[in-house]
Amino acid sequence: NGDYFYANISGNIYNSQGNNMYSGSWGIEMLEYDNNSSTFFMAQGGSDYVWDSQGNTIYDSNGYSITDIDIDEQTQRILIAGGSSINIIDYNGSNHSVLEMRNASSYYITFIE
């Protein structure tokens, strides 16, 4: 529909009209939106967590900084880059798999749909 969302370091998400769509206590630096479930998925650069707009922690990297996230709305999975690994996990936090271990950090990732 041409709408877009943006987030700020204060932990708020706004739509293109400037309406507050989500208020949180963590700064948001990575943001994805699933249109089918009307759910935001987010992370903060340098943090260990991916969480959703319902307040659920979806992924804990156990100390490795998350550098990027991407979602696949068809499979309802989240792709996560952090530390030297690339991970995938279901929207609800289950079925976690490490897809690849690297000798260096992976900074940016994307699904090809």
Buried (B, 14 or more C-beta within 10 A) or exposed (E): EEEEBEBEEEBBBBEEEEEEBBEBEBBBBBBBBBEEBEBBBBBBEEBBBBBBBEEEEBBBBEEBBBBBBBBBBEEBBBBBBBBEBBBBBBBEBEEBEEEEEEEEEBEEBEBEE
